[in-house]
Each structure stands twice: as structure tokens, then as C-alpha cells.
């Protein structure tokens, strides 16, 4: 069963790499049918190759938090693009403990002491892939790699185990886009639905808005009627900070309106990048990232609420107001 699960995860990862690669031209109007997960795509990228593998057992080393980690993989190393910078790489702090899933949970809960767009100590535009790879060799059972159409660019996806008491799935597979040896963009799932109370609290909507401020844009996506369920997605877009956050809820149709409450759970997916390296629009982000590649309308057009009102309303942790949008706007 575990092998089948892992094969399924790798297929999903390979599909997602096709859309997140820099320069990808996937259509931004393709719809995800209701009920599908954030990363469900049928296309398989045949060029993906394992970069390194290791068994999912207890950690084999506990390096000092101030040292750069040494790879534990026994696989033959695959050459990677070398960074153009000559500066000394910044070490990534090692999470405490020896249990892989405990260390991963600690990273989710603390983000390794940094704020977005830094993720687990890896900062787009600053962290070399060589440094990030040494870090992931602590946790990853496999690191997948794929070349892109852009010169000196690669994408990597470590397969990382998750604690089953917190996450609905047993692995997560973030995507790291790398150019000239430097991590440029990160796409990662956070909550996977049904997160137990008390976990991932820094990614609840009120805390997120309080921490990162008013977004430049807010986007909404839903459907006019449910099939097995009725997805209701809200995307927060911070282009100057290099952050896009996707919240998902099960919408409810009441008459000619669909209601959704994005404050019900933690963020589902994050896309992170260095804004000094690339000025992304929301349309470009949609075309590169499958989690956002559904039909969105602006908050104002879909709900009549402006971004400032949204911010002032939903940054309140006690807020019970939900969003509502007319069904005739949606397929």
C-alpha cells in the first residue's frame, strides 16, 4: 500500500513540475473540476529523474544547528548548475530531534525561524540549491529533478515524509525552481485538509493577514453548483513581497449565491519567489502553478467587497463573516 501511495505521489509531483517551471505557457483558463485536489493533473513529465534516494527511517545524523549539512545519500550525485555568486553559502539551521516526521512538523510549525518568502530557511534569490539539497538529504526519500527550456535552469522536488496524526497524506513534495544554481521560486502545499486544531496556526487567515499585511490583490474561484463538493478558493497576492497564498473551503450554495469561509482552515498552498528577480502578475503565476490554474475573478468583481474591507474584516480572529458570490458568475 505504501509503495502504491508513493508511486501516486511521484506521478502527481511529476505532473506539477510541468506547470511550475519558469517560462511555462500553460493556459491560465483551464478549469479544475470540483472535488479535485490542488495538484491533480493527468500529464506525466517523462524527463524527471531521481536525484538522490534514502530510506524513510529515523534520521542518521543530527548535525549542529549552525553547520551546513552533509548529504546522507549513497546515490551517485547528479551534476547541478553552479551558482554564479562567489559568496559563502548561508547554512540552514537543522531542526531538533532525530525523528524525520517530528523534524518536518517542527519546520511547518516554526518555518525554521524565517518569514515568507523564505521557506524552512531557504530564501528565493539567496539560497543555493547545493545548500538546500544538503538540507533535504536529512528528510527526502527521493529528490526528483527536471531540466527546463530555459538555459541553466532546473526544477527539483524532494519527497518528504509527514506525520500522519497531523496531515491527511504521508508525504509532501515541494517544487524548487533553480536558475544558475540559485533557488528562484518555491511552490509547496501546507494544509492538506482537516488539519487538527492547534497546528499550522501561523497560516490561519487572520494571523497571515496580521503578519504580512494587506495583499495587493485578492482573487476568488468557485463553481455555480456542487458535484461531489463545491470548492471555494481565495488567493492572496503579494507581488512586492513574493508571496501568493491559496485558501480553500467547501462552499455552500444558498439560492443564487455561493458562500465560502476562507478563515475556516490554514493556507492550502504557497507560491514564493524573489520579487527582485522576477515581477510576476497573477496571470503569469496561474500559468506556471497548477494550484492556481483555475478560473479566478477579482474579489471586487465576484463579491462586491474591496481589498481593504476584506483585510479589515478577515484579520480579526473572531470574524464570522463569510464571502458570497452570485452563481451566474461561475461555470
matplotlib code that plots the C-alpha trace (Angstrom):
import matplotlib.pyplot as plt

x = [0.0, 2.8, 4.6, 1.4, 0.9, 4.4, 4.1, 0.9, 2.7, 5.6, 3.2, 1.5, 4.8, 6.0, 2.8, 3.1, 6.7, 5.4, 3.4, 5.7, 8.8, 9.9, 8.7, 5.8, 3.0, 0.1, -3.3, -4.5, -8.1, -8.1, -10.6, -10.1, -13.3, -14.9, -13.6, -10.0, -7.0, -4.7, -2.2, -4.3, -3.2, -3.0, 0.0, 3.3, 6.7, 8.8, 12.1, 12.1, 14.9, 15.7, 18.5, 19.0, 17.3, 17.4, 15.1, 12.4, 13.7, 15.0, 17.5, 21.0, 22.7, 22.0, 24.3, 24.8, 22.2, 25.0, 26.6, 25.9, 24.5, 26.3, 24.3, 23.5, 22.5, 24.5, 23.3, 25.7, 25.4, 23.9, 25.8, 23.9, 24.3, 26.9, 25.8, 27.4, 27.9, 31.3, 29.8, 29.9, 26.6, 24.4, 23.8, 20.3, 19.6, 18.9, 15.6, 15.9, 15.2, 16.0, 12.6, 12.1, 8.4, 9.0, 11.6, 9.3, 6.5, 8.8, 9.7, 6.0, 5.3, 8.3, 9.2, 12.8, 12.7, 12.1, 9.2, 7.9, 9.1, 11.7, 10.5, 12.1, 15.3, 15.5, 15.2, 14.4, 17.2, 19.7, 19.9, 22.0, 20.5, 23.6, 22.9, 19.2, 20.0, 22.2, 19.4, 16.8, 19.1, 18.0, 14.4, 13.8, 13.3, 13.9, 14.7, 13.3, 14.9, 13.8, 15.5, 13.6, 13.6, 15.5, 19.3, 21.0, 17.6, 16.4, 13.5, 13.8, 11.2, 12.1, 9.6, 9.3, 7.5, 4.7, 3.3, 0.0, -1.6, -1.5, -1.6, -4.0, -1.2, 2.0, 4.4, 4.7, 6.6, 7.5, 8.9, 12.1, 12.8, 16.6, 18.4, 22.2, 22.4, 20.2, 16.6, 14.3, 10.8, 9.2, 5.7, 4.5, 1.4, 0.8, -2.5, -4.0, -7.4, -8.8, -5.9, -6.3, -6.9, -3.7, -1.5, -0.3, -1.9, 0.5, -1.1, -4.7, -6.1, -6.3, -2.7, -1.5, -3.0, -1.7, 1.8, 2.1, -0.4, -3.0, -2.5, -2.3, -4.9, -7.5, -9.0, -11.9, -12.7, -15.8, -18.5, -22.2, -23.2, -21.7, -20.8, -19.3, -18.5, -18.2, -14.7, -14.4, -10.8, -9.4, -6.0, -4.0, -1.4, 1.6, 3.8, 6.1, 6.8, 7.0, 4.1, 0.8, -1.3, -4.3, -7.0, -9.7, -13.0, -16.1, -18.6, -22.3, -24.9, -27.8, -30.3, -28.5, -25.4, -22.3, -21.0, -17.4, -15.4, -11.6, -11.0, -12.0, -8.6, -4.9, -3.5, -3.5, -0.7, 2.0, 3.9, 7.1, 9.7, 12.3, 10.4, 13.7, 14.4, 11.0, 7.9, 5.1, 1.5, -1.3, -2.0, 1.6, 1.6, -1.6, 0.0, 3.1, 1.4, -1.3, -2.7, -3.7, -4.6, -8.4, -10.8, -10.5, -12.3, -11.2, -12.6, -14.4, -16.0, -17.0, -18.2, -18.5, -16.0, -12.9, -9.4, -9.2, -12.6, -11.5, -8.3, -10.0, -12.7, -10.6, -7.6, -9.9, -9.6, -13.1, -14.6, -17.6, -18.3, -18.0, -17.8, -20.7, -20.7, -23.6, -23.8, -24.3, -20.6, -19.4, -19.4]
y = [0.0, 2.4, 1.7, 2.4, 5.7, 6.7, 5.9, 8.0, 10.9, 10.8, 10.9, 14.0, 15.7, 15.0, 16.5, 19.6, 20.3, 20.8, 23.9, 25.5, 25.6, 29.1, 30.1, 27.6, 28.6, 26.5, 28.1, 30.1, 29.4, 25.6, 24.6, 22.1, 20.1, 20.3, 17.8, 17.5, 18.2, 21.2, 19.2, 16.7, 16.7, 13.8, 14.9, 13.0, 14.6, 11.8, 13.6, 13.5, 11.6, 10.7, 12.9, 11.0, 8.4, 7.3, 5.1, 6.6, 5.6, 7.6, 10.3, 9.0, 12.2, 15.2, 18.0, 21.2, 23.9, 26.1, 23.7, 23.1, 19.6, 16.8, 14.6, 11.1, 9.8, 6.9, 7.5, 8.8, 12.6, 14.3, 17.4, 20.6, 24.1, 26.0, 29.4, 32.5, 34.1, 33.6, 34.4, 31.8, 29.8, 30.6, 27.5, 26.3, 25.6, 21.9, 21.1, 19.5, 15.8, 12.6, 11.5, 12.6, 13.3, 15.2, 17.4, 18.1, 19.0, 21.4, 23.0, 23.5, 25.0, 27.4, 27.8, 27.4, 30.9, 32.9, 34.7, 34.2, 34.1, 32.2, 28.6, 26.4, 28.5, 28.5, 32.0, 32.6, 34.6, 33.9, 30.1, 27.9, 24.6, 22.8, 24.1, 23.3, 19.8, 19.0, 20.1, 17.9, 14.9, 14.7, 14.0, 13.2, 9.6, 10.8, 14.1, 14.4, 16.7, 18.0, 20.3, 23.2, 25.1, 28.0, 27.9, 26.9, 26.2, 23.1, 22.1, 19.8, 18.1, 16.3, 13.7, 14.4, 12.2, 13.8, 12.8, 11.0, 12.5, 16.0, 15.5, 13.6, 12.4, 10.7, 12.8, 16.3, 17.3, 21.0, 22.3, 24.3, 26.2, 26.9, 29.2, 29.4, 27.3, 29.7, 28.9, 31.3, 30.1, 27.6, 26.0, 24.0, 22.6, 23.5, 22.3, 19.3, 19.5, 18.5, 19.9, 19.2, 22.3, 23.9, 23.1, 25.5, 28.4, 30.9, 30.1, 30.8, 33.7, 36.3, 35.6, 35.6, 39.0, 40.4, 39.2, 40.1, 43.0, 43.9, 42.0, 43.9, 41.7, 39.1, 36.6, 34.2, 30.9, 28.6, 26.9, 27.5, 24.1, 21.2, 17.9, 15.8, 19.0, 22.8, 24.2, 27.8, 29.2, 32.6, 33.7, 36.4, 38.0, 40.0, 40.7, 43.1, 40.5, 37.5, 35.6, 34.1, 32.1, 29.9, 29.3, 26.6, 25.9, 23.8, 26.3, 26.2, 27.2, 29.1, 30.2, 32.2, 32.7, 30.6, 31.1, 30.4, 31.0, 31.1, 31.6, 28.1, 26.5, 27.2, 28.1, 25.2, 26.2, 28.8, 30.1, 32.0, 33.9, 36.7, 39.8, 41.5, 38.7, 38.5, 40.7, 38.2, 39.1, 36.9, 35.7, 34.6, 32.9, 31.0, 29.8, 28.4, 26.8, 24.2, 25.0, 28.4, 27.3, 27.6, 30.3, 33.3, 36.6, 39.6, 40.0, 43.2, 41.6, 38.4, 39.6, 43.4, 43.7, 45.7, 44.5, 47.0, 45.8, 42.2, 42.9, 44.8, 42.1, 38.9, 40.0, 39.8, 36.3, 36.4, 37.3, 35.1, 36.9, 34.8, 35.7, 35.3, 35.4, 35.2, 31.7, 33.3, 34.4, 30.8, 27.8]
z = [0.0, 1.0, -2.4, -4.3, -2.3, -3.0, -6.8, -6.9, -5.1, -7.5, -10.5, -9.1, -8.5, -12.0, -13.4, -11.3, -12.4, -15.9, -14.9, -12.3, -14.5, -15.4, -18.8, -18.8, -21.1, -19.8, -20.3, -17.3, -18.2, -17.7, -15.1, -12.3, -11.9, -8.4, -5.9, -7.4, -5.2, -5.5, -7.6, -9.6, -13.2, -15.6, -17.6, -16.8, -17.3, -18.7, -18.2, -14.4, -12.9, -9.2, -7.9, -4.7, -2.6, 1.0, 3.2, 5.3, 8.7, 11.7, 10.9, 10.6, 11.8, 14.0, 12.8, 14.8, 14.0, 12.7, 10.3, 6.7, 6.4, 4.6, 2.2, 3.5, 0.1, -1.3, -4.8, -7.5, -7.4, -10.4, -11.5, -10.8, -12.1, -10.0, -8.7, -10.3, -6.9, -5.1, -1.6, 1.1, 1.2, 4.1, 6.3, 7.0, 10.7, 11.4, 13.2, 16.6, 17.2, 15.4, 14.1, 10.5, 10.8, 14.1, 12.4, 9.5, 11.8, 13.6, 10.3, 9.5, 12.9, 13.0, 9.4, 10.7, 12.2, 9.0, 7.3, 3.8, 1.0, 3.0, 3.4, 6.1, 5.9, 2.1, 0.6, -3.1, -4.7, -2.0, -1.1, -3.5, -4.5, -3.3, 0.2, 0.0, -1.3, 1.7, 4.0, 2.2, 2.4, 6.0, 5.1, 1.5, 0.3, -3.3, -4.9, -8.4, -11.0, -14.4, -16.9, -18.4, -21.7, -20.1, -20.1, -16.8, -15.2, -13.3, -11.1, -8.1, -5.9, -2.6, -1.4, 2.4, 5.0, 7.0, 10.5, 9.9, 13.1, 11.5, 7.8, 5.6, 3.3, 4.2, 2.0, 0.7, -2.5, -2.7, -6.1, -6.2, -9.5, -9.7, -12.1, -12.2, -9.1, -7.0, -5.8, -7.6, -6.8, -4.4, -4.6, -1.6, -0.1, 3.6, 5.0, 3.1, 4.6, 8.1, 10.0, 13.7, 15.9, 17.3, 14.3, 11.5, 13.4, 11.8, 8.5, 9.6, 7.6, 10.5, 11.6, 8.0, 7.3, 10.5, 9.8, 6.1, 5.8, 3.3, 0.0, -3.3, -4.8, -3.7, -6.1, -5.8, -7.6, -7.2, -9.3, -9.7, -8.4, -6.5, -7.9, -5.1, -3.3, -4.1, -3.9, -2.8, -3.2, -2.2, -3.3, -1.6, -3.9, -2.6, -5.7, -3.9, -1.2, -3.5, -1.8, -3.1, -0.6, -1.6, 0.9, 0.2, 1.7, 0.9, -0.5, 0.1, -2.4, -0.9, -3.5, -6.2, -4.1, -3.2, 0.3, 1.3, 4.6, 3.9, 7.7, 8.4, 7.9, 7.3, 3.9, 1.5, -1.0, -1.1, -4.1, -3.1, -5.2, -5.1, -6.4, -7.2, -9.7, -11.4, -11.3, -11.5, -12.3, -11.0, -14.6, -15.0, -11.7, -12.7, -15.9, -14.0, -11.0, -11.2, -7.8, -9.1, -12.6, -12.3, -13.2, -10.8, -10.7, -8.6, -5.2, -6.2, -9.3, -7.6, -4.2, -4.4, -1.5, -1.9, -0.7, 2.2, 3.5, 3.1, 5.1, 7.9, 8.2, 8.0, 10.0, 13.0, 14.5, 15.9, 12.5, 11.4, 8.2, 5.1, 1.4, -1.0, -4.8, -7.4, -9.1, -12.5, -12.5, -12.4, -14.7]

ax = plt.figure().add_subplot(projection="3d")
ax.plot(x, y, z, "-o")
ax.set_aspect("equal")
plt.show()
